[in-house]
Amino acid sequence: MKRLLLLFACCISGMLYAQQTYTVNGEVLSLYTEVEGPMTLLWNSIDGEYRYFIEKNGQISELKNTKKEGKFLEEYKATLESMSGDVTIDLFDIKLTLPSLKEAVESYNSRVDPNYQYDSTAGGLKGRLGGFVGITNYPYFVNPENAQLLQVGAELEVMDAVKLQRHSIVFQFRQIFASSSYDFSSSQLMLNYRFKFINTQSVSAFVNAKIAGYNYISQDIDVPQGNGEATNIAGSGGEFQAPFAFGLGVDIALGNGYLTLQYQDIVALNLDDNGDFPVDIAVGYKFNL
């Protein structure tokens, strides 16, 4: 548990890199600094869209790539060319992505300033914070009637937007509530890993793996026996788990965040199921931090 808390603290502290407010063409924007130097690269995800800006000599210009009649105009290349007129930069392979723009701006800064040094920790980490609600039959415990219970939860997702764009770590709390017909409840705090096999500005689809955490349960259940009698299972308690439970999800850009849909705990390699088909569906919303 101490190691989990330490990892959580490290991730939180890493997320607290500078985010400053700028006015660009009359629009007030909160932007992250990705590269700082003679030419500075700024960015953020705004209304579900990644936007990039170049600052040089106090002037800020947005890098755009609009689409007209089915073709991208690649205006960002002309902007980079005009702002780097004192140095020749090969613009042919530059894409409007954070890693590609970062490489181009670093190349420019290192050529105009022999003493230029890049802080590789700046601007990579970002986070999303949100909540969800759904239903689950939690098939990893006795559930005689295959009852479905209400669940709510919250999660903090931490990712690297530069080097590991398809990967993220998620700290998730989930509360499952007992019902009148099935007196079982569970409080879970889990460390998750996500791999985004689809990753675009508007939609990402991912596999979620629950790696480790703590699960506290309370139950008072009558389990029918073959002789017509019932065995009562009652009590409460908690344990640390490494369930390696896998699920699927999708994030859809909406406003200043993402609508999220999840099908959790489809299969768990380290937990025994009760034979019921898993039903664990949740819907929620996450804000960009």
Rosetta blueprint (number, residue, H / E / L):
1 M L
2 K H
3 R H
4 L H
5 L H
6 L H
7 L H
8 F H
9 A H
10 C H
11 C H
12 I H
13 S H
14 G H
15 M H
16 L L
17 Y L
18 A L
19 Q E
20 Q E
21 T E
22 Y E
23 T E
24 V E
25 N L
26 G L
27 E E
28 V E
29 L E
30 S E
31 L E
32 Y E
33 T E
34 E E
35 V E
36 E L
37 G L
38 P L
39 M L
40 T E
41 L E
42 L E
43 W E
44 N E
45 S E
46 I E
47 D L
48 G L
49 E E
50 Y E
51 R E
52 Y E
53 F E
54 I E
55 E E
56 K E
57 N L
58 G L
59 Q E
60 I E
61 S E
62 E E
63 L E
64 K L
65 N L
66 T L
67 K E
68 K E
69 E L
70 G L
71 K E
72 F E
73 L L
74 E L
75 E H
76 Y H
77 K H
78 A H
79 T H
80 L H
81 E H
82 S H
83 M H
84 S L
85 G L
86 D L
87 V L
88 T L
89 I L
90 D L
91 L L
92 F L
93 D L
94 I L
95 K L
96 L L
97 T L
98 L H
99 P H
100 S H
101 L H
102 K H
103 E H
104 A H
105 V H
106 E H
107 S H
108 Y H
109 N H
110 S H
111 R H
112 V H
113 D L
114 P L
115 N L
116 Y L
117 Q L
118 Y L
119 D L
120 S L
121 T L
122 A L
123 G L
124 G L
125 L E
126 K E
127 G E
128 R E
129 L E
130 G E
131 G E
132 F E
133 V E
134 G E
135 I E
136 T E
137 N L
138 Y L
139 P L
140 Y L
141 F L
142 V L
143 N L
144 P L
145 E L
146 N L
147 A L
148 Q L
149 L E
150 L E
151 Q E
152 V E
153 G E
154 A E
155 E E
156 L E
157 E E
158 V E
159 M E
160 D E
161 A L
162 V L
163 K L
164 L E
165 Q E
166 R E
167 H E
168 S E
169 I E
170 V E
171 F E
172 Q E
173 F E
174 R E
175 Q E
176 I E
177 F L
178 A L
179 S L
180 S L
181 S L
182 Y L
183 D L
184 F E
185 S E
186 S E
187 S E
188 Q E
189 L E
190 M E
191 L E
192 N E
193 Y E
194 R E
195 F E
196 K E
197 F E
198 I E
199 N E
200 T L
201 Q L
202 S L
203 V E
204 S E
205 A E
206 F E
207 V E
208 N E
209 A E
210 K E
211 I E
212 A E
213 G E
214 Y E
215 N E
216 Y E
217 I E
218 S E
219 Q E
220 D E
221 I E
222 D E
223 V E
224 P E
225 Q L
226 G L
227 N L
228 G L
229 E L
230 A E
231 T E
232 N E
233 I E
234 A E
235 G E
236 S E
237 G E
238 G E
239 E E
240 F E
241 Q E
242 A L
243 P L
244 F L
245 A E
246 F E
247 G E
248 L E
249 G E
250 V E
251 D E
252 I E
253 A E
254 L L
255 G L
256 N L
257 G E
258 Y E
259 L E
260 T E
261 L E
262 Q E
263 Y E
264 Q E
265 D E
266 I E
267 V E
268 A E
269 L L
270 N L
271 L L
272 D L
273 D L
274 N L
275 G L
276 D L
277 F L
278 P L
279 V L
280 D E
281 I E
282 A E
283 V E
284 G E
285 Y E
286 K E
287 F E
288 N E
289 L L
